[in-house]
Amino acid sequence: MPGNFVVLRYLGAAFFARLANDGMPVATVMLSLDRTGSTAQGAFVLMAWMAPHVVVAPLVGAMLDRSGRPQLVFLGALGVLSLVLAVLAEGIGRLPLLAVLAVAALGGCCGPVVTGGFSSLIARLLPPGGQRDRAYSWDATSYSAAAIGGSGSASLVGSAFSPGTAMLLLSTTPAIAAVMTLLLPRRSETVAHQETSIPIPQALAVGVRSVWRIRELRAITAATGLAFVGMGALSTTSVLIAGNLGRDEAGGLLMTAFAIGSLAATLGIARLRSAPFPQRLSVIGMIGVGTALAAAGLAPALPLVAVCFAVAGAGDGLVATATLRIRADHSPSHWRTQVFTIGAGLKITAAAFGASLAGLATAETAHGYLIGIAFLQIAAALLHKLLQRSSAARHPHSFTHGHPGTGVTQSTRE
């Protein structure tokens, strides 16, 4: 029972932190369209927001792995995130573009803390076992719930009042998350002296090598990275598609439908006592996302597009749950936070590239863009299968069972 209270407190903090992170893309694109008459500036702001993740993520992971008071790192990051969102609310479409991009990049530096950094806390708060596994499934639901709340509130407040007001509202949620983070118990794991004595550059290299050398981590990181090139363009594309179908304000609602589907899937997985094999689950999810988005690209009416987005979201929920489980099960325990932040950072940086491509999209090309996003999801599923099989072929006598959370399995190392 005490563990359940810890999980609830954690989920509350993670939800409010991610609420801002997930609402920001929709609010940014709507704000750009409202003030400049185009989604292009919003797409480039999203690119600047996501691009720093790949550089900052390993450093954030190393800091959290070594910190006896990780709450202080979270407080600093959440404070900066709140300030950046407030500045963007006033600056997009008004300040010079380079200044806005610089502010967005600063906010993006906090992203690895909100995503992988928060998720890595679960292993500090709970011992290995079924309760921890279920906590990761519930953590996946927090991403989905935050996406619903973030994109939904941005769309509704942006339509009822203004996109700037929506962004200002989102800027308050990191402060709430900061207060809730202070209520979390102190870390239960002890950092080994060997790991804290290693210089940070060397520790960063160890974290990166772990992601590359452990086959399950390499496969899921490469596959989700490819998939997120497409996902980075989804917010901008959804706004353009809604406008092309006569409802400019419905872009955020399409992303809300996507998030509702994701929440439904993650809640279903969280309630299972024995979840499906995570590698298989991730492939099924990617294929589901790709198929549903392809159908959305061909759908002639907005309600049908929304249904397809919800189905695609369900597939994304499966991928998110599987990704968290794979990282937790196969990360070396002393480098777990780095693995979480590096994995999240790489896929968000891939999303930044996708967002930059979306800056060239128009209402006339939006449906074609959505088909392209769908194709990348199918390609990601195939890449995951290829990497798993190629590694298994090099190690035909390896086995796949080990101790979750240790990363020490015969089949995972090369």
C-alpha positions as CSV (number, residue, x, y, z in Angstrom):
1,M,0.0,0.0,0.0
2,P,2.8,2.6,0.8
3,G,4.2,1.8,-2.7
4,N,0.8,2.7,-4.2
5,F,0.8,6.1,-2.5
6,V,4.3,6.7,-3.8
7,V,3.2,5.9,-7.3
8,L,0.2,8.2,-7.1
9,R,2.4,11.1,-5.9
10,Y,4.9,10.4,-8.7
11,L,2.1,10.2,-11.4
12,G,0.7,13.5,-10.2
13,A,4.1,15.3,-10.6
14,A,4.8,13.6,-13.9
15,F,1.4,14.5,-15.3
16,F,1.6,18.2,-14.6
17,A,5.2,18.4,-15.9
18,R,4.2,16.6,-19.1
19,L,1.0,18.6,-19.5
20,A,3.0,21.7,-20.5
21,N,5.3,19.7,-22.7
22,D,2.5,18.0,-24.6
23,G,0.2,21.1,-24.8
24,M,3.0,23.3,-26.1
25,P,3.1,22.0,-29.7
26,V,-0.6,22.6,-30.4
27,A,-0.5,26.0,-28.7
28,T,2.6,27.0,-30.6
29,V,1.2,26.1,-34.0
30,M,-2.2,27.8,-33.3
31,L,-0.4,30.9,-32.0
32,S,1.8,31.0,-35.1
33,L,-1.3,30.7,-37.3
34,D,-3.2,33.3,-35.4
35,R,-0.4,36.0,-35.4
36,T,1.4,35.3,-38.7
37,G,-1.3,33.7,-40.8
38,S,1.0,30.6,-41.3
39,T,2.0,27.5,-39.4
40,A,5.6,27.8,-40.6
41,Q,7.0,29.8,-37.6
42,G,5.3,27.4,-35.2
43,A,6.9,24.4,-36.9
44,F,10.4,26.0,-36.7
45,V,9.8,26.9,-33.0
46,L,8.9,23.2,-32.4
47,M,12.1,22.2,-34.2
48,A,14.2,24.5,-31.9
49,W,12.3,23.1,-28.9
50,M,13.1,19.5,-29.7
51,A,16.6,19.8,-31.3
52,P,18.7,20.2,-28.1
53,H,17.4,16.9,-26.6
54,V,20.1,14.7,-28.2
55,V,22.9,16.8,-26.7
56,V,21.4,17.6,-23.3
57,A,19.9,14.2,-22.6
58,P,23.1,12.3,-21.7
59,L,24.3,15.2,-19.5
60,V,20.9,15.3,-17.7
61,G,21.0,11.5,-17.2
62,A,24.6,11.7,-15.7
63,M,23.5,14.4,-13.3
64,L,20.5,12.5,-12.1
65,D,22.4,9.3,-11.8
66,R,25.0,10.9,-9.5
67,S,22.7,13.2,-7.6
68,G,21.7,12.4,-4.0
69,R,18.9,15.0,-4.3
70,P,17.5,14.6,-7.8
71,Q,14.5,16.8,-6.8
72,L,16.8,19.8,-7.1
73,V,17.5,19.0,-10.7
74,F,13.8,18.7,-11.4
75,L,13.0,21.9,-9.6
76,G,15.5,23.8,-11.7
77,A,14.3,22.3,-15.0
78,L,10.6,22.9,-14.2
79,G,11.3,26.5,-13.2
80,V,13.0,27.2,-16.5
81,L,10.2,25.4,-18.4
82,S,7.6,27.6,-16.8
83,L,9.4,30.8,-17.6
84,V,10.1,29.8,-21.2
85,L,6.5,29.0,-22.0
86,A,5.4,32.4,-20.6
87,V,8.0,34.1,-22.8
88,L,6.8,32.2,-25.9
89,A,3.2,33.1,-25.2
90,E,4.2,36.8,-25.7
91,G,7.0,36.4,-28.2
92,I,5.8,34.1,-31.0
93,G,4.8,36.3,-33.9
94,R,6.0,39.5,-32.1
95,L,9.7,39.1,-31.3
96,P,12.4,38.4,-34.0
97,L,12.3,34.8,-35.0
98,L,15.9,34.1,-34.0
99,A,15.1,35.3,-30.4
100,V,12.0,33.1,-30.2
101,L,14.0,30.1,-31.5
102,A,16.7,30.7,-28.9
103,V,14.1,30.8,-26.1
104,A,12.5,27.7,-27.4
105,A,15.8,25.9,-27.5
106,L,16.4,26.8,-23.8
107,G,13.0,25.3,-23.0
108,G,13.9,22.2,-25.0
109,C,16.9,21.6,-22.8
110,C,14.4,20.8,-20.0
111,G,12.7,18.2,-22.1
112,P,14.8,15.2,-21.1
113,V,14.0,15.8,-17.4
114,V,10.3,15.9,-18.1
115,T,10.3,12.7,-20.2
116,G,13.0,10.1,-19.5
117,G,14.2,11.8,-16.3
118,F,10.8,11.4,-14.6
119,S,10.3,7.9,-15.9
120,S,13.7,6.8,-14.5
121,L,12.5,7.9,-11.0
122,I,10.3,4.8,-10.8
123,A,13.3,2.5,-10.4
124,R,14.5,4.7,-7.5
125,L,11.1,4.7,-5.8
126,L,10.1,1.0,-6.2
127,P,12.0,-2.3,-5.9
128,P,12.1,-4.7,-8.9
129,G,9.0,-6.8,-9.3
130,G,5.4,-6.7,-10.4
131,Q,4.6,-3.4,-8.7
132,R,7.4,-1.6,-10.6
133,D,6.3,-3.2,-13.9
134,R,2.8,-2.0,-13.4
135,A,4.1,1.5,-12.4
136,Y,5.8,1.7,-15.8
137,S,2.5,0.9,-17.4
138,W,0.8,3.6,-15.4
139,D,3.6,6.0,-16.3
140,A,2.8,5.4,-19.9
141,T,-0.8,6.4,-19.1
142,S,0.5,9.7,-17.6
143,Y,2.0,10.5,-21.0
144,S,-1.3,9.8,-22.7
145,A,-3.4,11.7,-20.0
146,A,-1.0,14.7,-20.3
147,A,-1.3,14.7,-24.1
148,I,-5.1,14.7,-23.7
149,G,-5.1,17.5,-21.2
150,G,-2.4,19.5,-22.9
151,S,-3.6,19.4,-26.5
152,G,-7.2,19.5,-25.4
153,S,-6.8,22.5,-23.2
154,A,-4.6,24.3,-25.7
155,S,-7.3,23.8,-28.4
156,L,-10.3,24.7,-26.3
157,V,-8.7,27.7,-24.5
158,G,-7.1,28.8,-27.7
159,S,-10.4,28.8,-29.5
160,A,-12.5,30.3,-26.7
161,F,-10.0,33.0,-25.7
162,S,-6.7,33.1,-27.7
163,P,-3.7,30.8,-28.3
164,G,-1.6,33.2,-26.2
165,T,-3.8,32.7,-23.2
166,A,-3.6,28.9,-23.8
167,M,0.2,29.1,-23.7
168,L,0.2,31.2,-20.5
169,L,-2.1,28.6,-18.9
170,L,0.3,25.9,-19.8
171,S,3.2,27.8,-18.2
172,T,1.6,27.4,-14.8
173,T,1.6,23.6,-14.8
174,P,5.4,23.1,-14.4
175,A,5.2,25.1,-11.1
176,I,2.5,22.7,-9.8
177,A,4.8,19.7,-10.8
178,A,7.7,21.3,-9.0
179,V,5.7,21.4,-5.7
180,M,4.6,17.8,-6.1
181,T,8.1,16.7,-6.8
182,L,9.1,18.0,-3.4
183,L,6.6,15.6,-1.9
184,L,8.3,12.5,-3.4
185,P,10.5,10.4,-1.0
186,R,14.2,10.6,-1.1
187,R,15.9,8.2,-3.5
188,S,16.0,4.6,-2.2
189,E,19.0,3.5,-4.3
190,T,22.6,4.2,-3.3
191,V,24.9,5.4,-6.0
192,A,28.0,3.2,-6.1
193,H,31.3,4.9,-5.4
194,Q,32.7,3.5,-8.6
195,E,30.1,5.2,-10.7
196,T,30.4,8.6,-8.9
197,S,34.2,8.6,-9.2
198,I,34.1,8.2,-13.0
199,P,34.5,11.6,-14.8
200,I,31.3,12.8,-16.4
201,P,32.7,12.6,-20.0
202,Q,33.6,8.9,-19.4
203,A,30.2,8.3,-17.7
204,L,28.4,9.8,-20.7
205,A,30.3,7.5,-23.0
206,V,29.3,4.5,-20.9
207,G,25.6,5.5,-21.2
208,V,25.8,5.9,-25.0
209,R,27.6,2.6,-25.3
210,S,25.0,0.9,-23.3
211,V,22.3,2.1,-25.6
212,W,24.3,0.9,-28.6
213,R,25.6,-2.4,-27.4
214,I,22.5,-3.9,-25.7
215,R,20.5,-5.2,-28.6
216,E,17.0,-4.6,-27.1
217,L,17.9,-1.0,-26.3
218,R,19.5,-0.5,-29.8
219,A,16.5,-1.9,-31.6
220,I,13.9,0.2,-29.7
221,T,16.0,3.4,-29.8
222,A,16.5,3.1,-33.6
223,A,12.9,2.2,-34.3
224,T,11.3,4.9,-32.2
225,G,13.8,7.4,-33.5
226,L,12.7,6.7,-37.1
227,A,9.0,6.7,-36.1
228,F,9.4,10.1,-34.3
229,V,10.7,11.7,-37.5
230,G,7.1,11.4,-38.6
231,M,5.5,12.0,-35.2
232,G,7.3,15.4,-35.0
233,A,5.3,16.6,-38.0
234,L,2.0,15.3,-36.7
235,S,0.9,18.4,-34.7
236,T,1.5,20.8,-37.6
237,T,0.0,18.3,-40.1
238,S,-3.2,17.8,-38.0
239,V,-3.9,21.6,-37.9
240,L,-3.4,21.8,-41.7
241,I,-5.7,18.8,-42.3
242,A,-8.4,20.2,-40.1
243,G,-8.2,23.5,-41.9
244,N,-8.3,21.7,-45.3
245,L,-11.6,20.1,-44.1
246,G,-13.0,23.4,-43.0
247,R,-12.3,23.4,-39.3
248,D,-9.1,25.3,-38.5
249,E,-9.7,25.0,-34.7
250,A,-10.0,21.2,-34.8
251,G,-6.3,20.5,-35.2
252,G,-5.9,20.3,-31.5
253,L,-9.0,18.1,-31.2
254,L,-7.4,15.6,-33.6
255,M,-4.4,15.4,-31.4
256,T,-6.7,15.0,-28.4
257,A,-8.4,12.1,-30.2
258,F,-4.9,10.6,-30.7
259,A,-4.1,11.0,-27.0
260,I,-7.5,9.5,-25.9
261,G,-6.7,6.4,-28.0
262,S,-3.3,6.2,-26.4
263,L,-4.7,6.6,-22.9
264,A,-7.2,3.8,-23.5
265,A,-4.4,1.4,-24.7
266,T,-2.1,2.2,-21.8
267,L,-4.8,1.8,-19.3
268,G,-5.7,-1.6,-20.7
269,I,-2.1,-2.7,-20.5
270,A,-1.7,-1.4,-17.0
271,R,-4.6,-3.5,-15.8
272,L,-3.1,-6.7,-17.1
273,R,-1.3,-8.8,-14.6
274,S,0.9,-10.2,-17.3
275,A,1.6,-7.8,-20.2
276,P,2.6,-9.2,-23.7
277,F,6.2,-9.5,-24.6
278,P,7.3,-5.8,-24.9
279,Q,9.4,-6.3,-28.2
280,R,6.3,-7.8,-29.9
281,L,4.1,-5.2,-28.4
282,S,6.2,-2.4,-29.8
283,V,6.1,-3.8,-33.4
284,I,2.3,-4.3,-33.2
285,G,1.9,-0.7,-32.0
286,M,4.0,0.8,-34.7
287,I,2.1,-1.1,-37.4
288,G,-1.2,0.0,-35.8
289,V,-0.1,3.7,-35.8
290,G,1.0,3.5,-39.5
291,T,-2.1,1.8,-40.7
292,A,-4.5,4.1,-38.9
293,L,-2.7,7.3,-40.0
294,A,-2.6,6.1,-43.6
295,A,-6.4,5.6,-43.3
296,A,-6.7,9.1,-41.9
297,G,-4.8,10.5,-44.8
298,L,-7.4,9.0,-47.2
299,A,-10.5,9.8,-45.1
300,P,-12.8,12.4,-46.7
301,A,-14.5,13.8,-43.6
302,L,-13.2,15.2,-40.2
303,P,-15.1,12.7,-38.0
304,L,-13.5,9.8,-39.8
305,V,-10.1,11.4,-39.5
306,A,-10.7,11.8,-35.8
307,V,-11.6,8.1,-35.4
308,C,-8.4,7.1,-37.3
309,F,-6.3,9.4,-35.1
310,A,-7.8,7.7,-32.0
311,V,-6.9,4.2,-33.4
312,A,-3.4,5.5,-34.2
313,G,-3.1,6.8,-30.6
314,A,-4.0,3.4,-29.3
315,G,-1.0,1.9,-31.3
316,D,1.2,4.7,-29.9
317,G,0.2,3.8,-26.4
318,L,1.3,0.2,-26.9
319,V,4.7,1.5,-28.2
320,A,5.1,3.9,-25.3
321,T,4.4,1.1,-22.7
322,A,6.7,-1.3,-24.4
323,T,9.5,1.2,-24.7
324,L,9.5,2.0,-21.0
325,R,9.5,-1.7,-20.1
326,I,12.4,-2.5,-22.5
327,R,14.5,0.4,-21.1
328,A,13.8,-0.6,-17.5
329,D,14.4,-4.4,-18.1
330,H,17.6,-4.1,-20.1
331,S,19.4,-1.0,-18.7
332,P,22.4,-1.5,-16.5
333,S,21.2,-0.4,-13.1
334,H,23.9,2.3,-12.5
335,W,23.3,3.9,-15.9
336,R,19.5,3.5,-16.0
337,T,18.7,7.2,-15.9
338,Q,21.1,7.9,-18.8
339,V,19.5,5.2,-20.9
340,F,16.1,6.7,-20.3
341,T,17.2,10.2,-21.1
342,I,19.4,9.3,-24.1
343,G,16.6,7.2,-25.6
344,A,14.0,10.0,-25.1
345,G,16.5,12.6,-26.3
346,L,17.3,10.8,-29.5
347,K,13.7,10.3,-30.5
348,I,12.7,13.9,-29.6
349,T,15.6,15.2,-31.7
350,A,14.3,13.0,-34.6
351,A,10.9,14.6,-34.0
352,A,12.6,18.0,-34.4
353,F,13.7,17.0,-37.9
354,G,10.2,16.0,-38.7
355,A,8.8,19.3,-37.3
356,S,11.2,21.2,-39.6
357,L,9.9,19.3,-42.6
358,A,6.4,20.1,-41.5
359,G,7.3,23.8,-41.8
360,L,7.1,23.3,-45.6
361,A,3.7,21.7,-45.5
362,T,0.6,23.5,-46.8
363,A,-3.1,22.6,-46.6
364,E,-2.9,21.1,-50.1
365,T,0.0,18.8,-49.2
366,A,-1.1,17.9,-45.6
367,H,-2.8,14.6,-46.6
368,G,0.4,13.6,-48.4
369,Y,2.4,14.4,-45.4
370,L,0.2,12.3,-43.2
371,I,0.7,9.3,-45.6
372,G,4.4,9.9,-45.3
373,I,4.2,9.9,-41.5
374,A,2.3,6.6,-41.7
375,F,5.0,5.1,-43.9
376,L,7.7,5.9,-41.4
377,Q,5.8,4.0,-38.7
378,I,5.6,0.9,-40.8
379,A,9.3,1.3,-41.7
380,A,10.1,1.7,-38.0
381,A,8.4,-1.6,-37.2
382,L,10.4,-3.4,-39.9
383,L,13.6,-1.8,-38.6
384,H,12.9,-3.1,-35.1
385,K,12.4,-6.6,-36.4
386,L,15.5,-6.4,-38.5
387,L,17.8,-5.2,-35.6
388,Q,16.4,-7.9,-33.3
389,R,16.9,-10.7,-35.8
390,S,20.3,-9.6,-37.0
391,S,21.6,-9.5,-33.4
392,A,20.0,-12.8,-32.6
393,A,21.7,-14.3,-35.7
394,R,25.1,-13.2,-34.4
395,H,24.3,-14.8,-31.0
396,P,22.4,-18.0,-31.8
397,H,23.0,-19.6,-28.4
398,S,22.0,-16.6,-26.4
399,F,19.0,-16.6,-24.0
400,T,16.7,-13.7,-23.2
401,H,15.8,-14.2,-19.6
402,G,17.5,-12.2,-17.0
403,H,16.8,-10.0,-14.0
404,P,14.7,-7.0,-14.9
405,G,16.4,-3.7,-14.1
406,T,19.9,-5.1,-14.2
407,G,20.4,-5.2,-18.0
408,V,22.7,-8.3,-17.4
409,T,21.3,-10.9,-19.8
410,Q,23.3,-13.1,-22.0
411,S,21.3,-12.1,-25.1
412,T,21.6,-8.4,-24.7
413,R,25.3,-7.8,-24.8
414,E,27.8,-7.8,-27.7
